[in-house]
Every structure is written in structure tokens, then in C-alpha cells.
């Protein structure tokens, strides 16, 4: 098959992603359903197994889970530039909306009108159903034997009973590593794959289509360079925070989000902007409630916080918040995806 031209790739990306940033309501759980329906079922850019792997990778890394999935789909399909364009279409509308909300929030009364509360309640109720549907659809392709079900239940129980910033990656990594036994025939796009699952003392084997072989558009050398770059930026920001006193708020705000939320925290973040006094508790909670009414990834919340935390230059504050929160997770996925592709191609058990 001849290589696809850059113009054709960008046209395909724009055609698939242009509306997602405007219509993807409900948060990360609902976004999983939207992305799976579009790119696995309708467009068939990737297979269900690859989608499940991208979902696991996004949950095992810090950063915006749904944005990493959308970014990863475009990356494995059409390469680096296409993934950047896809990310912009996915995140920009919500980011602009949250920026505008940050400008307007100081004029909003403490108590929301009843009609606004009713709309937010309806959106949240619909999101619950979409999240349940996402979990069910993913389970059809990933939870296929008793051991996997047991790991899933244990991970859910641990997540409900114990909360810590370091906890989320470990159950995700454990469940992702547990894969059903697979007997591979010679590699060929026309050869089916045998999927063997166990059920007590008996086993069942059935045919599933051979997943497409993905091409790593990012070289291993580039991946290693990105990891080194990320480590250098992270350490530089940490040293800057430790050494420099009375830094400009924009630098303090950006490094706080980059280190404390974008690179380490798997969720959370109020203590990084409320406790220093940059954003009031009322404005934080109001913005978080309104976030559910905006499309796109929840990390667009950083634009809202940037506007409020940097009143002298709110536009720069919004951009700083978006870059600080999005860049760590996207850089790590960009760097680690080629290693995943190699692992995927060589896996025989």
C-alpha cells in the first residue's frame, strides 16, 4: 500500500475530530464510549484490543486519560503531526470555554439559578449511564477469564477502600499485564488468532480477528530523547521551586501544576491552587461544577484556574495552566508508545 500523503492524513484527522471537542460531554468515562464507537466500530481505525491497550496506558500514566486516548489513536494511525492536530480539535473548544468562564466568574453570584442546577444535574445523570456503558463494552474485550475478573474486582475494592496519589497505576498495570493465553499462527493480516480462556477446569478456544500490526511512527531514539527531555524539565522545575524564593506567580503556578498535578498526581489538585490563596474555595468549586457542562477533557479546568490565579495576565495564566497540565502526560505517552508497539508485536503469551 503506498504511503498516505500528509494532506490526506490531515484531512482524515480533521474530518474525524473536528466535532469531538464540541460534542464530547460527560467526562472521561463518557469519552471512552464516544471514542470507542467512532474509531473502533464506525471508522475502524484501530481494533478493540488496541483501544483497550491505549485505555490501559492512559490510566497508568499521569495526565488526561481521554485526551491521551484521542491523542494515541491519531498517533498510531497517522503519526506525530496528525496527533497534535487531533489533540487541538479535542481540547481547544472546552479550553476556550473554561477560559471565558474564568473571566466571567467574578460577576457570577454565589448561588446558581435553579435552571443552571437542573442542567448540571441532567448532564451528570446522563454521564453515569455513559460511564457504565463504557465499562461494559471494554469488559467484553478485556475481561475474559476468572483470573482477570478477580483482578478487576480486587482493583475496584482497593480503589474504593484506599486512596493515595501513588495507587492508581499499580492496579491498572497489573490488570493490563494479565492477558488471556494466546496461540499465535504465523503473522499475517489474513490469519485468525486463537484466544483461549479458562473456566474452572475446562477451557474454551475461539477465533478472533488478528489485530492490525501497528507501525511505530516515533523512533526509539526519539522516544528516549523525549524521556530525557521530560526528566530534565521535571528536575529543573523541582530545583527552581526549591531554590527560588518569591518567584513570579505565573512561574510558581506553572511549576506547581506541572510537578504536582501533571506529572505525579493521578486526579485531584485543589490543594495546589486553593491552599496557596491563588483561587478561592468558592471559585474552585463553582468552576469544577460548571466543568461538567463543558465538552472535552476535564483538564481544561486548568485554563479556568490560570485565569483566576494570574489576574495581571489571565490569558498567559490560562495558557500556562493548559501546558503545565497537558504536556507531562502527552510527552510520556508520545515517548512510551513505540515501546508498547514493539511489545505488542513480539507478545506470544
VORO-643291 format. One record per residue (C-alpha): residue in three letters; chain; x, y, z. Coordinates in nm, 3 decimals. Example, Ala and Ser with C-alpha at 12.3 -4.5 7.8 and 13.67 -1.06 7.14 Angstrom:
BEGIN
+---------+--------+---------+---------+---------+
| residuo | cadena |      xx |      yy |      zz |
+---------+--------+---------+---------+---------+
|     ALA |      A |   1.230 |  -0.450 |   0.780 |
|     SER |      A |   1.367 |  -0.106 |   0.714 |
+---------+--------+---------+---------+---------+
//
This chain:
BEGIN
+---------+--------+---------+---------+---------+
| residuo | cadena |      xx |      yy |      zz |
+---------+--------+---------+---------+---------+
|     UNK |      A |   0.000 |   0.000 |   0.000 |
|     UNK |      A |   0.152 |   0.339 |  -0.100 |
|     UNK |      A |   0.217 |   0.585 |   0.182 |
|     UNK |      A |  -0.066 |   0.826 |   0.258 |
|     UNK |      A |   0.016 |   1.188 |   0.184 |
|     UNK |      A |   0.029 |   1.443 |   0.464 |
|     UNK |      A |  -0.266 |   1.629 |   0.313 |
|     UNK |      A |  -0.479 |   1.315 |   0.312 |
|     UNK |      A |  -0.382 |   1.230 |   0.671 |
|     UNK |      A |  -0.467 |   1.577 |   0.798 |
|     UNK |      A |  -0.794 |   1.574 |   0.605 |
|     UNK |      A |  -0.888 |   1.242 |   0.766 |
|     UNK |      A |  -0.796 |   1.368 |   1.113 |
|     UNK |      A |  -0.991 |   1.690 |   1.075 |
|     UNK |      A |  -1.291 |   1.501 |   0.937 |
|     UNK |      A |  -1.294 |   1.266 |   1.236 |
|     UNK |      A |  -1.204 |   1.505 |   1.517 |
|     UNK |      A |  -1.349 |   1.845 |   1.427 |
|     UNK |      A |  -1.676 |   1.791 |   1.615 |
|     UNK |      A |  -1.549 |   1.589 |   1.912 |
|     UNK |      A |  -1.431 |   1.890 |   2.111 |
|     UNK |      A |  -1.780 |   2.039 |   2.076 |
|     UNK |      A |  -1.995 |   1.732 |   2.147 |
|     UNK |      A |  -1.798 |   1.517 |   2.395 |
|     UNK |      A |  -1.978 |   1.584 |   2.722 |
|     UNK |      A |  -1.980 |   1.376 |   3.038 |
|     UNK |      A |  -1.615 |   1.349 |   3.142 |
|     UNK |      A |  -1.353 |   1.078 |   3.079 |
|     UNK |      A |  -1.585 |   0.781 |   3.131 |
|     UNK |      A |  -1.830 |   0.904 |   2.869 |
|     UNK |      A |  -1.546 |   0.999 |   2.636 |
|     UNK |      A |  -1.432 |   0.637 |   2.630 |
|     UNK |      A |  -1.770 |   0.537 |   2.484 |
|     UNK |      A |  -1.759 |   0.817 |   2.226 |
|     UNK |      A |  -1.407 |   0.733 |   2.111 |
|     UNK |      A |  -1.471 |   0.358 |   2.102 |
|     UNK |      A |  -1.788 |   0.397 |   1.895 |
|     UNK |      A |  -1.623 |   0.630 |   1.646 |
|     UNK |      A |  -1.275 |   0.484 |   1.597 |
|     UNK |      A |  -1.334 |   0.114 |   1.666 |
|     UNK |      A |  -1.688 |   0.050 |   1.547 |
|     UNK |      A |  -1.758 |   0.317 |   1.284 |
|     UNK |      A |  -1.427 |   0.422 |   1.127 |
|     UNK |      A |  -1.235 |   0.105 |   1.229 |
|     UNK |      A |  -0.907 |   0.291 |   1.257 |
|     UNK |      A |  -0.794 |   0.055 |   1.534 |
|     UNK |      A |  -0.921 |  -0.277 |   1.669 |
|     UNK |      A |  -1.083 |  -0.332 |   2.007 |
|     UNK |      A |  -0.767 |  -0.485 |   2.154 |
|     UNK |      A |  -0.555 |  -0.182 |   2.063 |
|     UNK |      A |  -0.820 |   0.051 |   2.205 |
|     UNK |      A |  -0.818 |  -0.144 |   2.532 |
|     UNK |      A |  -0.438 |  -0.120 |   2.544 |
|     UNK |      A |  -0.446 |   0.256 |   2.484 |
|     UNK |      A |  -0.707 |   0.285 |   2.758 |
|     UNK |      A |  -0.479 |   0.096 |   3.000 |
|     UNK |      A |  -0.175 |   0.302 |   2.906 |
|     UNK |      A |  -0.363 |   0.629 |   2.957 |
|     UNK |      A |  -0.477 |   0.517 |   3.302 |
|     UNK |      A |  -0.130 |   0.400 |   3.401 |
|     UNK |      A |   0.025 |   0.739 |   3.315 |
|     UNK |      A |  -0.036 |   1.074 |   3.479 |
|     UNK |      A |  -0.234 |   1.321 |   3.280 |
|     UNK |      A |  -0.567 |   1.349 |   3.098 |
|     UNK |      A |  -0.693 |   0.997 |   3.027 |
|     UNK |      A |  -0.944 |   1.072 |   2.750 |
|     UNK |      A |  -0.711 |   1.320 |   2.579 |
|     UNK |      A |  -0.432 |   1.061 |   2.585 |
|     UNK |      A |  -0.661 |   0.805 |   2.421 |
|     UNK |      A |  -0.767 |   1.051 |   2.149 |
|     UNK |      A |  -0.403 |   1.156 |   2.103 |
|     UNK |      A |  -0.283 |   0.794 |   2.092 |
|     UNK |      A |  -0.540 |   0.686 |   1.832 |
|     UNK |      A |  -0.427 |   0.961 |   1.595 |
|     UNK |      A |  -0.061 |   0.889 |   1.668 |
|     UNK |      A |  -0.074 |   0.518 |   1.584 |
|     UNK |      A |  -0.293 |   0.581 |   1.281 |
|     UNK |      A |  -0.138 |   0.882 |   1.110 |
|     UNK |      A |   0.174 |   0.989 |   1.303 |
|     UNK |      A |   0.302 |   1.277 |   1.510 |
|     UNK |      A |   0.167 |   1.584 |   1.331 |
|     UNK |      A |  -0.176 |   1.428 |   1.297 |
|     UNK |      A |  -0.184 |   1.351 |   1.669 |
|     UNK |      A |  -0.108 |   1.715 |   1.750 |
|     UNK |      A |  -0.391 |   1.835 |   1.525 |
|     UNK |      A |  -0.626 |   1.579 |   1.679 |
|     UNK |      A |  -0.538 |   1.697 |   2.029 |
|     UNK |      A |  -0.608 |   2.060 |   1.936 |
|     UNK |      A |  -0.952 |   1.975 |   1.798 |
|     UNK |      A |  -1.025 |   1.756 |   2.101 |
|     UNK |      A |  -0.927 |   2.006 |   2.371 |
|     UNK |      A |  -0.946 |   2.360 |   2.228 |
|     UNK |      A |  -1.324 |   2.426 |   2.241 |
|     UNK |      A |  -1.353 |   2.329 |   2.606 |
|     UNK |      A |  -1.032 |   2.513 |   2.690 |
|     UNK |      A |  -1.161 |   2.833 |   2.533 |
|     UNK |      A |  -1.493 |   2.791 |   2.713 |
|     UNK |      A |  -1.329 |   2.744 |   3.052 |
|     UNK |      A |  -1.107 |   3.046 |   2.986 |
|     UNK |      A |  -1.415 |   3.257 |   2.917 |
|     UNK |      A |  -1.577 |   3.121 |   3.232 |
|     UNK |      A |  -1.272 |   3.230 |   3.431 |
|     UNK |      A |  -1.315 |   3.586 |   3.305 |
|     UNK |      A |  -1.684 |   3.586 |   3.396 |
|     UNK |      A |  -1.678 |   3.403 |   3.728 |
|     UNK |      A |  -1.621 |   3.709 |   3.946 |
|     UNK |      A |  -1.954 |   3.853 |   3.830 |
|     UNK |      A |  -2.148 |   3.533 |   3.900 |
|     UNK |      A |  -2.349 |   3.518 |   4.226 |
|     UNK |      A |  -2.264 |   3.267 |   4.496 |
|     UNK |      A |  -2.584 |   3.068 |   4.438 |
|     UNK |      A |  -2.661 |   2.940 |   4.091 |
|     UNK |      A |  -3.008 |   2.987 |   3.938 |
|     UNK |      A |  -3.233 |   2.677 |   3.959 |
|     UNK |      A |  -3.228 |   2.628 |   3.582 |
|     UNK |      A |  -2.847 |   2.601 |   3.584 |
|     UNK |      A |  -2.856 |   2.346 |   3.866 |
|     UNK |      A |  -3.117 |   2.145 |   3.675 |
|     UNK |      A |  -2.900 |   2.139 |   3.360 |
|     UNK |      A |  -2.591 |   2.029 |   3.555 |
|     UNK |      A |  -2.790 |   1.755 |   3.730 |
|     UNK |      A |  -2.919 |   1.624 |   3.397 |
|     UNK |      A |  -2.572 |   1.617 |   3.243 |
|     UNK |      A |  -2.428 |   1.432 |   3.543 |
|     UNK |      A |  -2.711 |   1.175 |   3.535 |
|     UNK |      A |  -2.656 |   1.108 |   3.165 |
|     UNK |      A |  -2.281 |   1.075 |   3.224 |
|     UNK |      A |  -2.339 |   0.796 |   3.478 |
|     UNK |      A |  -2.513 |   0.585 |   3.213 |
|     UNK |      A |  -2.241 |   0.650 |   2.955 |
|     UNK |      A |  -1.969 |   0.554 |   3.203 |
|     UNK |      A |  -2.149 |   0.228 |   3.286 |
|     UNK |      A |  -2.182 |   0.154 |   2.913 |
|     UNK |      A |  -1.810 |   0.224 |   2.863 |
|     UNK |      A |  -1.715 |  -0.020 |   3.138 |
|     UNK |      A |  -1.942 |  -0.288 |   2.993 |
|     UNK |      A |  -1.810 |  -0.250 |   2.637 |
|     UNK |      A |  -1.447 |  -0.263 |   2.750 |
|     UNK |      A |  -1.513 |  -0.569 |   2.963 |
|     UNK |      A |  -1.635 |  -0.764 |   2.661 |
|     UNK |      A |  -1.286 |  -0.750 |   2.508 |
|     UNK |      A |  -1.065 |  -0.749 |   2.817 |
|     UNK |      A |  -1.232 |  -0.944 |   3.099 |
|     UNK |      A |  -1.243 |  -1.293 |   2.952 |
|     UNK |      A |  -1.146 |  -1.533 |   3.232 |
|     UNK |      A |  -1.182 |  -1.581 |   3.606 |
|     UNK |      A |  -0.835 |  -1.456 |   3.699 |
|     UNK |      A |  -0.892 |  -1.129 |   3.513 |
|     UNK |      A |  -1.233 |  -1.090 |   3.680 |
|     UNK |      A |  -1.073 |  -1.147 |   4.019 |
|     UNK |      A |  -0.802 |  -0.887 |   3.950 |
|     UNK |      A |  -1.068 |  -0.642 |   3.833 |
|     UNK |      A |  -1.278 |  -0.689 |   4.149 |
|     UNK |      A |  -0.973 |  -0.661 |   4.376 |
|     UNK |      A |  -0.857 |  -0.343 |   4.199 |
|     UNK |      A |  -1.202 |  -0.188 |   4.230 |
|     UNK |      A |  -1.222 |  -0.279 |   4.600 |
|     UNK |      A |  -0.876 |  -0.135 |   4.670 |
|     UNK |      A |  -0.962 |   0.184 |   4.483 |
|     UNK |      A |  -1.283 |   0.228 |   4.686 |
|     UNK |      A |  -1.134 |   0.148 |   5.026 |
|     UNK |      A |  -0.795 |   0.317 |   4.999 |
|     UNK |      A |  -0.699 |   0.647 |   4.840 |
|     UNK |      A |  -0.345 |   0.760 |   4.764 |
|     UNK |      A |  -0.171 |   0.951 |   4.485 |
|     UNK |      A |   0.059 |   0.655 |   4.404 |
|     UNK |      A |  -0.215 |   0.391 |   4.397 |
|     UNK |      A |  -0.386 |   0.420 |   4.053 |
|     UNK |      A |  -0.100 |   0.299 |   3.827 |
|     UNK |      A |  -0.046 |  -0.030 |   4.010 |
|     UNK |      A |  -0.389 |  -0.197 |   3.968 |
|     UNK |      A |  -0.403 |  -0.073 |   3.608 |
|     UNK |      A |  -0.059 |  -0.214 |   3.531 |
|     UNK |      A |  -0.143 |  -0.545 |   3.698 |
|     UNK |      A |  -0.468 |  -0.591 |   3.508 |
|     UNK |      A |  -0.305 |  -0.486 |   3.180 |
|     UNK |      A |  -0.024 |  -0.738 |   3.229 |
|     UNK |      A |  -0.274 |  -1.017 |   3.284 |
|     UNK |      A |  -0.373 |  -1.125 |   2.932 |
|     UNK |      A |  -0.552 |  -1.444 |   2.823 |
|     UNK |      A |  -0.327 |  -1.711 |   2.677 |
|     UNK |      A |  -0.290 |  -1.666 |   2.304 |
|     UNK |      A |  -0.165 |  -1.915 |   2.046 |
|     UNK |      A |  -0.022 |  -1.732 |   1.751 |
|     UNK |      A |  -0.012 |  -1.862 |   1.399 |
|     UNK |      A |   0.240 |  -1.713 |   1.151 |
|     UNK |      A |   0.194 |  -1.340 |   1.125 |
|     UNK |      A |  -0.043 |  -1.246 |   0.852 |
|     UNK |      A |  -0.321 |  -0.998 |   0.827 |
|     UNK |      A |  -0.544 |  -1.276 |   0.698 |
|     UNK |      A |  -0.465 |  -1.527 |   0.971 |
|     UNK |      A |  -0.707 |  -1.553 |   1.263 |
|     UNK |      A |  -0.588 |  -1.561 |   1.620 |
|     UNK |      A |  -0.687 |  -1.825 |   1.874 |
|     UNK |      A |  -0.797 |  -1.688 |   2.211 |
|     UNK |      A |  -0.802 |  -1.946 |   2.484 |
|     UNK |      A |  -0.988 |  -1.873 |   2.806 |
|     UNK |      A |  -1.022 |  -2.087 |   3.113 |
|     UNK |      A |  -1.336 |  -2.160 |   3.309 |
|     UNK |      A |  -1.265 |  -2.370 |   3.614 |
|     UNK |      A |  -1.119 |  -2.700 |   3.492 |
|     UNK |      A |  -1.229 |  -2.657 |   3.131 |
|     UNK |      A |  -1.101 |  -2.428 |   2.860 |
|     UNK |      A |  -1.267 |  -2.268 |   2.562 |
|     UNK |      A |  -1.094 |  -2.162 |   2.244 |
|     UNK |      A |  -1.248 |  -1.936 |   1.985 |
|     UNK |      A |  -1.131 |  -1.738 |   1.687 |
|     UNK |      A |  -1.094 |  -1.365 |   1.693 |
|     UNK |      A |  -0.963 |  -1.149 |   1.410 |
|     UNK |      A |  -0.589 |  -1.087 |   1.406 |
|     UNK |      A |  -0.527 |  -0.733 |   1.539 |
|     UNK |      A |  -0.367 |  -0.499 |   1.294 |
|     UNK |      A |   0.007 |  -0.461 |   1.324 |
|     UNK |      A |   0.075 |  -0.104 |   1.429 |
|     UNK |      A |   0.370 |   0.091 |   1.299 |
|     UNK |      A |   0.573 |   0.295 |   1.546 |
|     UNK |      A |   0.586 |   0.632 |   1.376 |
|     UNK |      A |   0.815 |   0.756 |   1.655 |
|     UNK |      A |   1.163 |   0.605 |   1.660 |
|     UNK |      A |   1.314 |   0.456 |   1.974 |
|     UNK |      A |   1.586 |   0.723 |   1.970 |
|     UNK |      A |   1.321 |   0.995 |   1.962 |
|     UNK |      A |   1.137 |   0.825 |   2.248 |
|     UNK |      A |   1.450 |   0.811 |   2.462 |
|     UNK |      A |   1.523 |   1.176 |   2.381 |
|     UNK |      A |   1.172 |   1.272 |   2.492 |
|     UNK |      A |   1.209 |   1.081 |   2.818 |
|     UNK |      A |   1.542 |   1.256 |   2.886 |
|     UNK |      A |   1.385 |   1.592 |   2.798 |
|     UNK |      A |   1.092 |   1.530 |   3.032 |
|     UNK |      A |   1.326 |   1.426 |   3.315 |
|     UNK |      A |   1.537 |   1.740 |   3.267 |
|     UNK |      A |   1.233 |   1.970 |   3.266 |
|     UNK |      A |   1.088 |   1.797 |   3.572 |
|     UNK |      A |   1.413 |   1.822 |   3.770 |
|     UNK |      A |   1.470 |   2.182 |   3.661 |
|     UNK |      A |   1.121 |   2.280 |   3.775 |
|     UNK |      A |   1.169 |   2.100 |   4.106 |
|     UNK |      A |   1.506 |   2.270 |   4.168 |
|     UNK |      A |   1.358 |   2.606 |   4.070 |
|     UNK |      A |   1.079 |   2.567 |   4.326 |
|     UNK |      A |   1.323 |   2.459 |   4.596 |
|     UNK |      A |   1.583 |   2.731 |   4.537 |
|     UNK |      A |   1.398 |   3.042 |   4.422 |
|     UNK |      A |   1.201 |   3.236 |   4.679 |
|     UNK |      A |   0.933 |   3.490 |   4.590 |
|     UNK |      A |   0.915 |   3.373 |   4.229 |
|     UNK |      A |   0.662 |   3.542 |   3.999 |
|     UNK |      A |   0.320 |   3.389 |   4.046 |
|     UNK |      A |   0.299 |   3.272 |   3.685 |
|     UNK |      A |   0.616 |   3.064 |   3.730 |
|     UNK |      A |   0.504 |   2.937 |   4.068 |
|     UNK |      A |   0.163 |   2.846 |   3.931 |
|     UNK |      A |   0.302 |   2.669 |   3.623 |
|     UNK |      A |   0.565 |   2.467 |   3.808 |
|     UNK |      A |   0.313 |   2.376 |   4.077 |
|     UNK |      A |   0.075 |   2.229 |   3.821 |
|     UNK |      A |   0.350 |   2.067 |   3.613 |
|     UNK |      A |   0.510 |   1.887 |   3.906 |
|     UNK |      A |   0.227 |   1.837 |   4.149 |
|     UNK |      A |  -0.061 |   1.755 |   3.914 |
|     UNK |      A |   0.053 |   1.695 |   3.558 |
|     UNK |      A |   0.349 |   1.469 |   3.639 |
|     UNK |      A |   0.263 |   1.297 |   3.966 |
|     UNK |      A |  -0.099 |   1.324 |   4.071 |
|     UNK |      A |  -0.348 |   1.080 |   3.921 |
|     UNK |      A |  -0.651 |   1.304 |   3.989 |
|     UNK |      A |  -0.705 |   1.577 |   4.249 |
|     UNK |      A |  -0.538 |   1.914 |   4.259 |
|     UNK |      A |  -0.735 |   2.154 |   4.479 |
|     UNK |      A |  -0.451 |   2.186 |   4.730 |
|     UNK |      A |  -0.222 |   2.320 |   4.456 |
|     UNK |      A |  -0.422 |   2.633 |   4.380 |
|     UNK |      A |  -0.662 |   2.685 |   4.672 |
|     UNK |      A |  -0.424 |   2.641 |   4.965 |
|     UNK |      A |  -0.171 |   2.900 |   4.833 |
|     UNK |      A |  -0.457 |   3.152 |   4.813 |
|     UNK |      A |  -0.450 |   3.190 |   4.434 |
|     UNK |      A |  -0.812 |   3.078 |   4.389 |
|     UNK |      A |  -1.090 |   3.095 |   4.646 |
|     UNK |      A |  -1.262 |   2.777 |   4.754 |
|     UNK |      A |  -1.592 |   2.910 |   4.618 |
|     UNK |      A |  -1.449 |   2.983 |   4.274 |
|     UNK |      A |  -1.274 |   2.646 |   4.261 |
|     UNK |      A |  -1.590 |   2.450 |   4.346 |
|     UNK |      A |  -1.804 |   2.661 |   4.114 |
|     UNK |      A |  -1.566 |   2.608 |   3.823 |
|     UNK |      A |  -1.545 |   2.236 |   3.893 |
|     UNK |      A |  -1.926 |   2.211 |   3.893 |
|     UNK |      A |  -1.953 |   2.407 |   3.568 |
|     UNK |      A |  -1.681 |   2.192 |   3.411 |
|     UNK |      A |  -1.935 |   1.910 |   3.378 |
|     UNK |      A |  -2.139 |   2.129 |   3.143 |
|     UNK |      A |  -1.846 |   2.185 |   2.905 |
|     UNK |      A |  -1.734 |   1.941 |   2.635 |
|     UNK |      A |  -1.386 |   1.798 |   2.612 |
|     UNK |      A |  -1.137 |   1.672 |   2.870 |
|     UNK |      A |  -1.159 |   1.776 |   3.234 |
|     UNK |      A |  -0.801 |   1.906 |   3.227 |
|     UNK |      A |  -0.940 |   2.215 |   3.053 |
|     UNK |      A |  -1.016 |   2.317 |   3.411 |
|     UNK |      A |  -0.654 |   2.433 |   3.424 |
|     UNK |      A |  -0.736 |   2.722 |   3.187 |
|     UNK |      A |  -1.005 |   2.843 |   3.427 |
|     UNK |      A |  -0.766 |   2.821 |   3.721 |
|     UNK |      A |  -0.494 |   3.001 |   3.526 |
|     UNK |      A |  -0.722 |   3.298 |   3.460 |
|     UNK |      A |  -0.813 |   3.331 |   3.828 |
|     UNK |      A |  -0.467 |   3.261 |   3.967 |
|     UNK |      A |  -0.298 |   3.521 |   3.745 |
|     UNK |      A |  -0.526 |   3.828 |   3.733 |
|     UNK |      A |  -0.246 |   4.050 |   3.597 |
|     UNK |      A |  -0.218 |   3.843 |   3.278 |
|     UNK |      A |  -0.512 |   3.599 |   3.265 |
|     UNK |      A |  -0.454 |   3.485 |   2.906 |
|     UNK |      A |  -0.096 |   3.385 |   2.984 |
|     UNK |      A |  -0.223 |   3.218 |   3.301 |
|     UNK |      A |  -0.472 |   3.009 |   3.102 |
|     UNK |      A |  -0.205 |   2.902 |   2.852 |
|     UNK |      A |   0.039 |   2.822 |   3.132 |
|     UNK |      A |  -0.220 |   2.607 |   3.309 |
|     UNK |      A |  -0.304 |   2.412 |   2.993 |
|     UNK |      A |   0.059 |   2.349 |   2.901 |
|     UNK |      A |   0.159 |   2.256 |   3.257 |
|     UNK |      A |  -0.120 |   2.003 |   3.298 |
|     UNK |      A |  -0.135 |   1.851 |   2.950 |
|     UNK |      A |   0.231 |   1.832 |   2.850 |
|     UNK |      A |   0.364 |   1.572 |   3.101 |
|     UNK |      A |   0.109 |   1.303 |   3.018 |
|     UNK |      A |   0.124 |   1.361 |   2.642 |
|     UNK |      A |   0.505 |   1.363 |   2.636 |
|     UNK |      A |   0.517 |   1.038 |   2.833 |
|     UNK |      A |   0.264 |   0.870 |   2.604 |
|     UNK |      A |   0.446 |   1.000 |   2.297 |
|     UNK |      A |   0.771 |   0.856 |   2.432 |
|     UNK |      A |   0.639 |   0.521 |   2.558 |
|     UNK |      A |   0.406 |   0.428 |   2.273 |
|     UNK |      A |   0.685 |   0.295 |   2.042 |
|     UNK |      A |   0.793 |   0.058 |   2.320 |
|     UNK |      A |   0.433 |  -0.056 |   2.353 |
|     UNK |      A |   0.417 |  -0.123 |   1.977 |
|     UNK |      A |   0.730 |  -0.338 |   1.996 |
|     UNK |      A |   0.590 |  -0.525 |   2.294 |
|     UNK |      A |   0.261 |  -0.574 |   2.113 |
|     UNK |      A |   0.432 |  -0.715 |   1.804 |
|     UNK |      A |   0.653 |  -0.955 |   1.999 |
|     UNK |      A |   0.397 |  -1.079 |   2.254 |
|     UNK |      A |   0.336 |  -1.454 |   2.217 |
|     UNK |      A |   0.181 |  -1.538 |   2.554 |
+---------+--------+---------+---------+---------+
//
